[in-house]
Amino acid sequence: MENLLQPGQPVPDFTLPASGGENITLSSLRGSKVVIYFYPKNMTPACTQEACDFRDRSGEFRQLGAVVLGISGDPVKSHDRFREKQQLPFPLLSDEDHEVCRLFGVWQLKKLYGREYEGIVRSTFLIDEEGRLVKEWRGVRVKGHADQVVEAVRALR
């Protein structure tokens, strides 16, 4: 699977429905750093841990001028429940047709217990104020990941 985006390149614009009933367009966030993390599914243990880790560091992201967005293929209603249950202070975007996941190269063939299926490979992308990709983390391990992202955002100052 080739990565469609390379660091230094502008990230193509997209609009997705978000928790809370709004639509979020990437270009409307110009002027802020943007952290987009892609995750497989709401309410699962690793995805819940990752969301809570980003939640727990959200004050630091805000102080550093960064907006955090979570994206999965779950419907908006599921995002609303997940966000409320975990008290997430950032929007979760719904990519049910996986168009944005494909754009970022995170919708891939995966294997579990010998079974092949398509799904989201846990990945995070840091975009600068001009809308260019600065850094990417693919095949993320949750433990300590939010800390790495905060450090990368801090390094952009």
N, C-alpha and C positions, 0 to 999 in steps of 0.2 A: 504493500500500500504506500504509494508516494505521498509525502506530505505536501499539500497544496500551498501551504503558507510557509514562508521562510522569514526568520528574524530580519528586521529592517524593512520588510515590505508593508505596504498599507493593507489593513484587514478589510476585505469587502464588507459593505454595509449589509445589515439584515434587520428585520423586525420580527419579533416573536411575542405571542401572548404571554403575560406574566401573572403570577399570583396577585391577588387583589383586583383582578379584572382590567388591568391596563395593558397596553402594548408598549414594548420597549424597543427603540431603534438605536443601534450602536452609535450612529453618527451624532445622535442627540447628546451623547456623553463626551463629545470632544471638549478638550480643556481639562478633563480629569483623566487620571490613570484608570484603567479598567482591568480587573481581574475576572476572567471567566473560567469557572471550573465546570467541567463536564463530568457527570456521575451517572451510574447505571440506573438506580431505582430508589424512589422515596421509601422511607421506613425500613430499609435493610440495615444491618448492623454497621458495615463499613461506611455506607453513604451517610448514615445518621452521625457517625463519629466525625466524618469529614465536615459535614455541615456545621456541627457544634464547634469544631476547631476554628472554622472561619468565623462563626458567631462570636466566639470568645476573644478573637483578635480584631473584631470589627471596629472597635474604637481606634486602634492603631492604624488600620487601613484608612479610616476617615481622616485622622490627623495628618496622614501622608498624602491626602488628596486622591485616594483611590476608591473606586466604586467596585463592589463585589457582586457578581451575578452567578447564580448556579443554573445549569442547563441540563435537563434530562428529557427523555421521551414521554414522561408521565403527563397526563392531562392536567390542566390548570386546577381543577377541583382537588386532585390529589396533592398538588403543590400547596394549595391553601391549607389543607389539613396538616401537612407535614410542617409547613412554616409556622402555623399556630402552635402545634404540639411542641416544637423545638424552640419556639420564640426566636425565630431567625429575623434579624433586622435588615435583611437584604432580599431583593426579589428572586424568585425562582422562575425561569422561563421554560415554556413548554415547546419542545421540538418534536411533535408527534410524527411528522413525516421524515424526520432525520435529515432535513435539508442542510441545516446549519452544522449538524454533526459531520456530515459528509464534507462540507466546506472546510472544516478544520481537520479532516482526516481522522476523526475519532470513532466513526461508525465502521466497525471492522468485523471480520470473521473471528469468532472466539471459540474456544473449546472448553467444555466442562464435563468431566466424567466420560470422556471419549465422544461426547456429542458435540457436533459443530452447530453454531448458530450465529446470527449477526447481532451485535450489541455495541454499546458504548464502552470504549476503553477509557478508563478514568484518566483525565488529562486536564491540565491547567495552562492558561495563556495569559501573559501580561502584555497589555497594550498601552502605549504612551499617550500623552495628551494630544498628539497629532493623528492618532489612529493607526500607528505603525506597531507591528508585532515586535516586542522587545525580547521576550523569553518564553520558552515553552517547556512544560514538563509532561512527558507522555508515560503511560503505564505507571501512574503514581501509586506509591505505597502511602497510606493515610497517615501513619504515625510520623509526626514532626513535619508534615508537608506544609501546613499553614504557616509554620515558623519560617520555612525556606522562602515562601512567597512574600511574607512581610519583609524579610531581609532584602529580597530582590527589589521590592518597591522602594524600600529605604535607600538602596544603592542608586536609584534613578534621580535622586534629589539634585 
